[in-house]
Amino acid sequence: MALFKKLESVVLFVADIDAAAAWYAQLLGTEVQHENAHYAFVQGPGLLIGFHPADGKCPGGVGGTTVYWEVADLGAAVERLQAQGARLYRGPMTTSLGATAAMLLDPFGCSLGLHCPAATGA
């Protein structure tokens, strides 16, 4: 029996949980919810994204883990995120398996990965 069932949530540690949650809610077309004064979250496709105040143990920013979202059109996704205030950090690049990928920084300093699978052909 496998230990892990599925990815349930990703928590981003940020200076302003309300601003970060609102930014992601706008991208995902959803509403911000609060568990308490120190934790906001939004429901994304198949994943809950939580926002916790950055602190000494988890200062946030680009030095940690990057979550990659699958997209249909990498260029269009990068452009939309940049129009919303994100900044291109790495890429776009083509992986050795033919997929394309890019990493951006959201307006709160957290990394945001994009992945577009290799074309399967016709």
N, C-alpha and C positions, 0 to 999 in steps of 0.2 A: 504494500500500500504506500502510495506517495505521501511524503510529509506535507508538501504544499499543494493546495487545491487550485488556486488562481491568484493573480495579483488583485488585491482589494483596494489599496489606496496608495497615493504618493503624498508625502507631506513636504511642503516647501517652507523653509524658515526665512522669514522676511521682517523688515522693520515695521511695515504697515500692513497688517493682515486684511483690513477692509479694502484698501486700495488694490492690493494684489488679487484678492478674491473677486472684486468687481471687474478687473481687467480680464481675468480668465472666464468669468461668467459671460461677459460680452462676447468673447470669442466663441464660446460654446453655445450661446443662445439659451442660457439657463439663469437661474436665480441663485444668489448667495444665501447660504444658510449658516447659522451659528449654533455650535454646540454649547459654547459659553463665551465669556468675554475674551478668552485667549485662544479661541479656535474657530475659524470660519472654514467653510468648505463649499465646493461646487461638485455637481455630478456630471462627469464627462462620459463619453461613450465607453462603457465597460469599465469605468474607473472613477473613484472618488478622489478629488484633489483637495487636500487640506492645507491650511495656512496657519502657521504657528509663529509667535514672535521669535525672532532671532535672539539668541542669548550666548553666553560664554561657552556652553557645551556644543551648540549648533549655530554657528554664526551665519549660515546661509551662504549664498553666492555660488560662484562657478566651481569652487574647489571640490565639490562633492559628486554625487551621482547624477547622471543625466538620463532623463526619461525620453525615449524616442517615440513620436507619434507617427503612425503610417499615414501618408497622404497620397492622393492620386496624381498631383502635379506639384513637384518640388518648387519650381520657379514661382508659381502662383502663390503657394503657401508662404514662401519667404517674403514675397512682395506684400502680401496681406499683413503678415506679422510686423514687417518694418513700418507699414502705414499706421499700425497700432502702437508704435513706439518701441518695438523690439530692435535689437542691433545684431547684425550678422557677426558671428564669432569665429566659426570655422566653415570652410566649404563655400559653396557646394562642391562635392567631390563624388567620384564614382568609385564604388567599392570593388574589390577583386571579384565579387560575385555578380557585378553588373548593376547593382542597385545604386541609387543616388542618395546622398545624405547631406545634411547641413546642421549646424548648431548655432542657435541664436541666444542672446541674453535678453530676458524679459526686462521691462522697465524697473524691476526690483532686484536685478543682479543675479537671478537664478537662470541656470541653463535650460534650454528647451530644444530638444532634438527632433529632427524631421527625417523620415525615411520613406523613400519611394521605391517599391520593389522593381527589380529588373523586368523589362518587357518580356512577356512570355511568348510573343510571336503569334502569328495567325494560323 
